[in-house]
Amino acid sequence: MQKKCWIKEFESGVTVCDKTGIILEMNDKAMKTFEKYGKDLIGTNLIDCHPEPAKSKLKEMLINPATHSYTIEKNGIKKLIYQAPWYDSGEYGGLVEISMEIPFQMPHYIRK
C-alpha cells in the first residue's frame, strides 16, 4: 500500500527547517505563500524569508527551542502562525511553522 502525502495539499502552509534554519520541507500552500523569495526554497534559510522582529525571534528559537504562536493580518487576511520544535528520537531537529488562515471573528469556547 502506497503512503499518502496528505500534507502536500493541506490548506495551511507547513514549513519544516533544521536546527540551523535550512528549509527541509514545504507543502504547496507554504511554497505559494513564500514564492516571492523563490520557486524552490528547499535548502535555503527560513530566516531570510522573515522581516524583523520575526527574524530575531526565529534565530532565538533555533538556539533555544520553544513554541511560539501569534496572529497576523496581511493583505486583508488574518492568519494564525504556530511555530514549534520537532524532534527525532528525542533529539531536537529544528522547527515546524504552520500558517493558517483564520476568520477575523471566530468563536472561542471554554471546555470543562
C-alpha positions in Angstrom: 0.0 0.0 0.0 1.4 3.4 -1.0 1.7 6.0 1.7 -0.5 9.1 1.1 1.1 12.5 1.3 -1.8 14.3 2.9 0.2 17.4 3.9 1.2 18.3 0.3 -2.3 19.9 -0.5 -3.2 20.7 3.1 -4.8 24.2 3.0 -2.5 25.7 5.7 1.2 26.4 5.0 3.6 24.0 6.6 7.3 24.6 6.5 10.0 22.4 8.3 13.5 23.5 8.9 16.5 22.0 10.6 18.1 23.5 13.7 20.2 26.0 11.6 17.1 27.3 9.8 17.6 25.4 6.5 14.3 24.5 4.9 13.8 20.8 4.6 10.2 20.6 3.5 7.4 22.8 2.4 3.8 22.0 1.3 2.1 23.6 -1.7 0.5 26.4 0.4 3.8 27.4 2.1 5.5 27.4 -1.3 2.8 29.7 -2.7 3.0 32.0 0.4 6.8 32.5 0.1 7.1 32.3 -3.7 8.4 35.9 -3.8 11.6 34.6 -2.2 12.0 31.9 -5.0 10.2 29.0 -6.6 12.2 26.3 -4.7 13.1 27.3 -1.2 14.1 23.8 -0.1 17.7 24.1 1.0 17.6 27.9 1.7 17.4 29.5 5.1 14.0 30.2 6.6 15.3 33.2 8.4 15.8 35.0 5.1 12.0 34.8 4.5 11.1 36.8 7.6 11.5 40.5 8.4 12.5 41.9 11.8 11.5 41.3 14.6 10.4 37.8 13.4 13.9 37.1 12.1 15.5 37.7 15.5 12.7 35.6 17.2 13.4 32.7 14.8 17.1 32.9 15.5 16.4 32.7 19.2 14.0 29.8 18.8 16.5 27.8 16.8 19.1 28.2 19.6 16.6 27.7 22.4 13.8 25.5 21.1 10.4 26.8 22.2 6.8 27.0 20.9 5.6 30.4 19.7 2.2 31.3 18.3 0.6 34.6 17.3 -1.8 36.1 14.7 -1.0 38.5 11.9 -3.0 40.4 9.3 -1.6 41.0 5.9 -3.4 42.0 2.6 -6.8 41.7 4.3 -6.1 38.1 5.5 -5.8 37.1 9.2 -3.5 34.2 10.0 -2.6 32.1 13.0 1.1 31.3 13.0 2.2 28.4 15.1 5.9 27.6 15.4 7.2 24.6 17.4 10.3 22.5 17.6 10.3 19.0 16.2 12.3 16.0 17.5 13.6 12.7 16.1 14.1 10.0 18.8 14.2 12.8 21.4 16.9 14.8 19.6 16.0 18.4 18.6 15.8 18.6 14.8 14.5 22.1 14.0 11.2 24.0 13.7 7.9 23.5 12.1 5.8 26.5 11.1 2.1 26.2 10.4 0.5 29.3 8.8 -3.3 29.0 8.9 -5.8 31.5 7.5 -8.5 32.2 10.1 -11.6 34.4 10.2 -11.4 37.9 11.8 -14.3 36.9 14.1 -14.3 33.4 15.4 -15.9 31.6 18.3 -13.9 30.9 21.4 -15.0 28.0 23.6 -14.1 27.2 27.2 -14.3 23.4 27.7 -14.6 21.8 31.1 
